[in-house]
Structure formats: C-alpha cells, structure tokens
Amino acid sequence: MATLVTGGAGYIGAHVVRTLQERGERVVVVDAREPDPGRNRDAVVRRLDLLAPGSAEQLRTLIIDEGVEAVIHFAARKRVDESLARPVWYYEQNVGGLAAVLAALEGTAVERFVFSSSAAVYGSPEESFVTELSPTRPINPYGRTKLIGEWMLDDAVRAQSFSAVSLRYFNVAGAGWPDLGDPETLNLVTIVLDRIERGLPPVVFGDDFETPDGSGVRDYVHVVDLAHAHIAALDQAGEPGSHRVFNVGTGVGTSVFELLDMVADVTGRRFETEVIARRAGDPAAVVARTERITAELGWRAEHDLRSIIASAWEAHRHARDHGPSA
Ligand SMILES: NC(=O)c1ccc[n+]([C@@H]2O[C@H](COP(=O)([O-])OP(=O)(O)OC[C@H]3O[C@@H](n4cnc5c(N)ncnc54)[C@H](O)[C@@H]3O)[C@@H](O)[C@H]2O)c1
C-alpha cells in the first residue's frame, strides 16, 4: 500500500511526504520538476508533467505497479498575478491537471483522495469569518480553478466510487524542517523575511482598512499543522461517493502590522515599513471558521504565529547558507 503525492516536490507536498514517511508509509511522488533527492528522500519519485500527452495512462500504470490506494493532489500553479495574466493556461494547468489524475484512477484500487483547495474560493467575503457554507465567489482565475476542482470532485466521487476531501487552505507559512522552507517569495511571511534580509523595508498594502490597526487581517496556518490535516483526512476518509470540504486555518486573525511586529521580535532585526495604497480586490479580513474540521476530523492547529515566523526564519537562513534542500 502506498500514497501517491502529486506535486510532492513542492513546498507543502514535501512536508506531507516527510510526515507520511515518519509514520512509516510508502510514498510515491509525481512532479514536473527535476527530482531533488534531498527534498523527497526515500520516496519513489517520478518526473511527470500532468499536462503531457499520455500522462493519465502513465500515472495509472504507476498507481497499479506501486500499489497506490490513496492520492493527495497538490500539483498546480498558484500565482494569482500569473493567473490574471494567463487565465487560459491556468485553467489548462489546474483543471486539466486534476482531470488527468482523476482519469488515471479509473480501474485502480485508489479509494481515498485529498485535494488542495484554497481560501481563494471565497474571494472577497462580506463577512470576515468564513465557514464552508459561506458564498464561494472567487475573484481571480486561480481561485476559480480551485472551485472548479471541487465541483469536478463532487461529480467524480459518485461516478468512480472513491471518497474525497478538499482542504481549503488559508495562509500557509513556516517550515517543519529547515531544509523544507518555502523557496518562493509569494506569501507575506517569505516576502517580509526576504526584504529585511536584503535591507529593504517591507511594503504594507493599505493601512486604512476597517480593522483594529488599519492593515489587512488574515489567518496564518503552520505548514506542519496543514500536513497533519492531510493525514487526518486520509485516516478518516468518508464513505465511497462522499466529498467533504474543510477550511484549514487557525480561526485567529493576524494583521500585517502584528505580523511585522512578530518578525521584528523573532529575528531581532529593526526595520522601517513602507505603506502604500491597497491593492484592488484585497478584502479587509479573511479568517477561517474551523469548527467543521475539528468536529469531523478532530484536527485543530497547534502552532501559533511565533512558531510560524521562527521556523520560516530558520528555513530562510538555512536556504541562504546551504541552498534550499541541502
Ligand atoms: N502555499 C499556499 O499558501 C497555498 C494556499 C492555498 C492552496 N495552495 C495549493 O496547495 C498546493 C501546493 O502548493 P505549494 O505552495 O506547495 O506550491 P509549490 O509550487 O511549491 O508546489 C507545487 C508543485 O506542483 C508541481 N506541479 C505543478 N504543475 C504540475 C504539473 N502540471 N505536473 C506535475 N507537477 C506539477 C510543481 O512542480 C511543484 O513542485 C497547490 O495546489 C496550491 O494551489 C497553496
């Protein structure tokens, strides 16, 4: 029995691969990237682009040969700005990639499926706290590809008789191991650490929101907690034909200024900040309500903001000194 992790060479995927391995499980990684033995050590790693011709057939053969019974599907493009610039490519990549994986499951023994969804499906919600029943109105192609993915799973689980869980991640940050830090500067934590390291002031987009200190409020969840949410989803798969959706956040909102204060405290660095105008579409506050995942999967976040920043800082310095997965 093995678990297939698509996108397992990526930031979150690599954490889940290691967490599964720590439980003694066999893991098969499929990723379009050049395999990095340091990142996915002891896993079976296949380089495969899900959009390549014949990918579903290759994947089905791999699933059967390796005895795969569960799939976690991370492989996707995740840049909102890029999705606005190249929307059709985003639909091809994210919707097409999921379609290829689901096509590959037909005729295999796969019974459980976990899908990386996103808080981006909520768009700019009217209420700051969102439950899984809040309206889903994504405001960019990236968010729409995730919502379409959920719809595709609604239909596929019934027709193909497996069980699925979609996890709507909030703002993921931190590192479980110093060599598995987020190598990209796409989220606030890595952007801020990168800028202070380079002696540049972090940029704050708007200090006139209707929030206690005027800056935007988000829900930051530690990647290790997120990895455990995937394990809980795999361990407590529903009935064949079921597709359940869960928010994965902490339920605690953190403002940009609070986050910057924590960065200064953890790193010991002093820095100026640059406040500029809000970005179009940025909501004042988006925070997860997490009652459903706690009630149904027994999961709750255990790491706080300090732990997120401290582990991200350690990983940032590790990447600077040794390269990303030395
Ligand atoms: N990082 C976040 O804050 C966040 C938040 C919400 C949702 N997500 C979702 O979680 C998943 C993982 O995110 P991440 O931060 O680890 O991203 P990442 O970019 O680090 O990892 C994604 C991996 O998928 C691979 N991949 C992409 N397209 C592929 C394809 N066509 N075929 C094979 N491999 C492909 C990439 O090579 C990469 O290794 C994504 O689906 C993303 O949309 C991430």
The ligand as an SDF file (V2000), in Angstrom:
LIG
                    3D

 44 48  0  0  0  0  0  0  0  0999 V2000
    1.1110   27.8300   -0.4730 N   0  0  0  0  0  0  0  0  0  0  0  0
   -0.0950   28.2700   -0.1220 C   0  0  0  0  0  0  0  0  0  0  0  0
   -0.2250   29.2070    0.7000 O   0  0  0  0  0  0  0  0  0  0  0  0
   -1.3370   27.6430   -0.6820 C   0  0  0  0  0  0  0  0  0  0  0  0
   -2.5900   28.1200   -0.2670 C   0  0  0  0  0  0  0  0  0  0  0  0
   -3.7380   27.5180   -0.7790 C   0  0  0  0  0  0  0  0  0  0  0  0
   -3.6460   26.4550   -1.6640 C   0  0  0  0  0  0  0  0  0  0  0  0
   -2.4090   26.0290   -2.0590 N   0  0  0  0  0  0  0  0  0  0  0  0
   -2.3410   24.8940   -3.0130 C   0  0  0  0  0  0  0  0  0  0  0  0
   -1.5170   23.8880   -2.4570 O   0  0  0  0  0  0  0  0  0  0  0  0
   -0.8480   23.1880   -3.4940 C   0  0  0  0  0  0  0  0  0  0  0  0
    0.6390   23.1380   -3.1850 C   0  0  0  0  0  0  0  0  0  0  0  0
    1.1220   24.4630   -3.0150 O   0  0  0  0  0  0  0  0  0  0  0  0
    2.6520   24.7520   -2.7500 P   0  0  0  0  0  0  0  0  0  0  0  0
    2.7080   26.0410   -2.0070 O   0  0  0  0  0  0  0  0  0  0  0  0
    3.3110   23.5680   -2.1750 O   0  0  0  0  0  0  0  0  0  0  0  0
    3.1440   25.0330   -4.2530 O   0  0  0  0  0  0  0  0  0  0  0  0
    4.5210   24.6480   -4.9600 P   0  0  0  0  0  0  0  0  0  0  0  0
    4.5580   25.4480   -6.2160 O   0  0  0  0  0  0  0  0  0  0  0  0
    5.6560   24.7300   -4.0150 O   0  0  0  0  0  0  0  0  0  0  0  0
    4.3110   23.1070   -5.3280 O   0  0  0  0  0  0  0  0  0  0  0  0
    3.5380   22.6860   -6.4090 C   0  0  0  0  0  0  0  0  0  0  0  0
    4.2560   21.5260   -7.0780 C   0  0  0  0  0  0  0  0  0  0  0  0
    3.4270   21.0440   -8.1260 O   0  0  0  0  0  0  0  0  0  0  0  0
    4.2370   20.7820   -9.2460 C   0  0  0  0  0  0  0  0  0  0  0  0
    3.4180   20.8950  -10.4560 N   0  0  0  0  0  0  0  0  0  0  0  0
    2.7580   21.9890  -10.8780 C   0  0  0  0  0  0  0  0  0  0  0  0
    2.1450   21.7280  -12.0430 N   0  0  0  0  0  0  0  0  0  0  0  0
    2.4260   20.4360  -12.3510 C   0  0  0  0  0  0  0  0  0  0  0  0
    2.0890   19.5870  -13.4210 C   0  0  0  0  0  0  0  0  0  0  0  0
    1.3400   20.0040  -14.4540 N   0  0  0  0  0  0  0  0  0  0  0  0
    2.5410   18.3080  -13.4140 N   0  0  0  0  0  0  0  0  0  0  0  0
    3.3090   17.8560  -12.3900 C   0  0  0  0  0  0  0  0  0  0  0  0
    3.6790   18.6320  -11.3550 N   0  0  0  0  0  0  0  0  0  0  0  0
    3.2440   19.9050  -11.3350 C   0  0  0  0  0  0  0  0  0  0  0  0
    5.3400   21.8270   -9.2030 C   0  0  0  0  0  0  0  0  0  0  0  0
    6.4890   21.4110   -9.9250 O   0  0  0  0  0  0  0  0  0  0  0  0
    5.5920   21.9540   -7.7100 C   0  0  0  0  0  0  0  0  0  0  0  0
    6.6430   21.1110   -7.2670 O   0  0  0  0  0  0  0  0  0  0  0  0
   -1.2130   23.8920   -4.7930 C   0  0  0  0  0  0  0  0  0  0  0  0
   -2.2820   23.1770   -5.3820 O   0  0  0  0  0  0  0  0  0  0  0  0
   -1.6720   25.2610   -4.3350 C   0  0  0  0  0  0  0  0  0  0  0  0
   -2.5960   25.8310   -5.2280 O   0  0  0  0  0  0  0  0  0  0  0  0
   -1.2590   26.5810   -1.5910 C   0  0  0  0  0  0  0  0  0  0  0  0
  1  2  1  0
  2  3  2  0
  2  4  1  0
  4  5  1  0
  4 44  2  0
  5  6  2  0
  6  7  1  0
  7  8  2  0
  8  9  1  0
  8 44  1  0
  9 10  1  0
  9 42  1  0
 10 11  1  0
 11 12  1  0
 11 40  1  0
 12 13  1  0
 13 14  1  0
 14 15  2  0
 14 16  1  0
 14 17  1  0
 17 18  1  0
 18 19  2  0
 18 20  1  0
 18 21  1  0
 21 22  1  0
 22 23  1  0
 23 24  1  0
 23 38  1  0
 24 25  1  0
 25 26  1  0
 25 36  1  0
 26 27  1  0
 26 35  1  0
 27 28  2  0
 28 29  1  0
 29 30  1  0
 29 35  2  0
 30 31  1  0
 30 32  2  0
 32 33  1  0
 33 34  2  0
 34 35  1  0
 36 37  1  0
 36 38  1  0
 38 39  1  0
 40 41  1  0
 40 42  1  0
 42 43  1  0
M  CHG  2   8   1  16  -1
M  END
$$$$
